[in-house]
Amino acid sequence: MASLAKDFFIGLSNNDFLNQSAKKFGARFGAERFVAGTVFDAIIPTIRQLNQKQISCTMDHLGEFVTDRSEAEHAKEKIMDMLHQIHEENLDCHVSIKLTQLGLDIEESFCIQNVEQILEVADACDVFVNIDMEKYTHYDSTLKILKLLRKNYPNVGTVIQTYLYDAEKDLSDLEDVRLRIVKGAYKEDSSVAYGSKDEIDKNFLKIAKKRLLGSAFTSIATHDHHIINELKKFIAEHQISTDNFEFQMLYGFRIDMQHQLVKEGYRFCTYIPFGEDWFGYFMRRLAERPQNLNLLVKDAFYTEDNKLKKQPVVIGTVVLTLLFCLGKRKKKG
Ligand SMILES: Cc1cc2nc3c(=O)[nH]c(=O)nc-3n(C[C@H](O)[C@H](O)[C@H](O)COP(=O)(O)OP(=O)(O)OC[C@H]3O[C@@H](n4cnc5c(N)ncnc54)[C@H](O)[C@@H]3O)c2cc1C
C-alpha cells in the first residue's frame, strides 16, 4: 500500500500537464505548508525570523526538467537576483540549485555557462551554492560538472544520496567538498539503488560517520530521529566539533525537532523551497511520507476546534479525483 502511494505521487510529480497547470494556481491544496511562497522578497521576513532563532537557511527557487533556453536563463537571473538580495540584506542563508533547471537537459555547455555566471555572483556576494542531486540519469554529469566548476569556484558543493550503491565509492573523490547527505528522493531502479529502508538507513549512517570524521563541512539532511539520535551519540563519542557539521530539514517538517536541535547547541539549516513550480516538489514530499496527507487534510478540512469545513470537502474531493484521473492518463514515459 505504501509503495502504491509512493508510485502514485512520484507519477504525479513527473506529470508535465499537472506541473504546468499548477504554476497557474500558485501553491494550493496544502502545499503552502511546505512551500514558503512564490517570490523571494515576501520570504525575507521568514528567513529573518529563522535567523533570529539561530537557524540558517538554504533557498531553493523551485524548478526542474527545463527544456526551454529562455526558461533556464530566466531561472538563472532569478537566482542571481536572490544572491544579491541575500548579500544586501545580510541574511544567514545560502542557495540550492538544480542543474536541470539551468539547462542540463538542453545542452551541457549551456548549463555550465549558466552555473558559472551564478557562481561568479555568489563569489562576489560571499554566498555558498549547493547543487542538489536529482535523478540517477543526471548523477554522473552532475559530479563531472561539479569537478569542473570547483577548479575556479571552491564555494560550491553537492549532495550524496545514500540509496545509491555508488554513494560510498564517490565519497572518496569528494573529501574536500562541502556535502549534504540525504537518503534520496527519486524512484530509482534496483540496478543502481537500494530499495529497502534498512539498507538505505545503514548506508546513510556509514557515510555520515565517515564524513563526520573528515575535515570538510557536512550537512546531515534527514527528518529521521533514529538516524539523528545515533549520529548525536557518535558525535559526542568522537568529540566532533559542532563547527564541522549541521543538521538540515525541509521547511514545514518536524518544526519542534528543528528547534530542539538548536537548543541542544547544534548548527541547523532549514531548506526553504519557493516559487511557482511547486507541484513536483510537493508530490515528492507526499511520496516520501503519505502521512503528510493527514496533516493537509486536517488543515484543509477541519477548523481549529475540530469542526468540519464544508467548502474544502467538496473542492478537495474534486481536486483529488481530478489528480487521480489525470495522473493515470498523462503519466510521463
Ligand atoms: C534539507 C534536505 C535537502 C534534501 N535534498 C535532496 C536532494 O538534493 N536530492 C534528493 O534526492 N533528496 C533530497 N532530500 C530528500 C531526501 O532524500 C529524502 O527523500 C527525505 O528527506 C525523506 O527522508 P528522511 O531522511 O527525512 O526520512 P524518512 O525515511 O522519510 O523517514 C524516516 C522516519 O522518520 C520519521 N519521520 C520522517 N518525517 C517525519 C515527520 N514529518 N514527522 C514525524 N516523523 C517523521 C518517521 O518515523 C519515518 O519513518 C533532501 C532532504 C532534506 C531534509
The ligand as a Gaussian input file, in Angstrom:
#p B3LYP/6-31G(d) Opt

LIG

0 1
 C       17.385000      19.565000       3.700000
 C       17.083000      18.469000       2.734000
 C       17.593000      18.537000       1.444000
 C       17.353000      17.481000       0.526000
 N       17.946000      17.495000      -0.713000
 C       17.780000      16.425000      -1.537000
 C       18.487000      16.331000      -2.781000
 O       19.250000      17.201000      -3.182000
 N       18.286000      15.203000      -3.550000
 C       17.464000      14.180000      -3.146000
 O       17.347000      13.182000      -3.845000
 N       16.790000      14.264000      -1.975000
 C       16.927000      15.344000      -1.168000
 N       16.236000      15.387000       0.030000
 C       15.157000      14.409000       0.313000
 C       15.713000      13.143000       0.957000
 O       16.468000      12.412000       0.003000
 C       14.597000      12.245000       1.491000
 O       13.781000      11.854000       0.423000
 C       13.721000      12.911000       2.545000
 O       14.471000      13.681000       3.427000
 C       12.959000      11.829000       3.349000
 O       13.833000      11.007000       4.054000
 P       14.193000      11.207000       5.612000
 O       15.654000      11.016000       5.752000
 O       13.731000      12.541000       6.063000
 O       13.476000      10.086000       6.406000
 P       12.255000       9.097000       6.065000
 O       12.852000       7.806000       5.610000
 O       11.254000       9.797000       5.192000
 O       11.607000       8.942000       7.477000
 C       12.178000       8.085000       8.453000
 C       11.376000       8.114000       9.716000
 O       11.465000       9.414000      10.329000
 C       10.213000       9.776000      10.895000
 N        9.711000      10.974000      10.207000
 C       10.076000      11.425000       8.993000
 N        9.431000      12.552000       8.678000
 C        8.612000      12.811000       9.716000
 C        7.674000      13.839000      10.003000
 N        7.439000      14.838000       9.143000
 N        7.020000      13.795000      11.181000
 C        7.228000      12.791000      12.071000
 N        8.112000      11.782000      11.852000
 C        8.787000      11.802000      10.699000
 C        9.300000       8.576000      10.716000
 O        9.414000       7.769000      11.850000
 C        9.879000       7.892000       9.496000
 O        9.590000       6.525000       9.426000
 C       16.519000      16.404000       0.940000
 C       16.037000      16.350000       2.245000
 C       16.310000      17.342000       3.147000
 C       15.805000      17.217000       4.550000

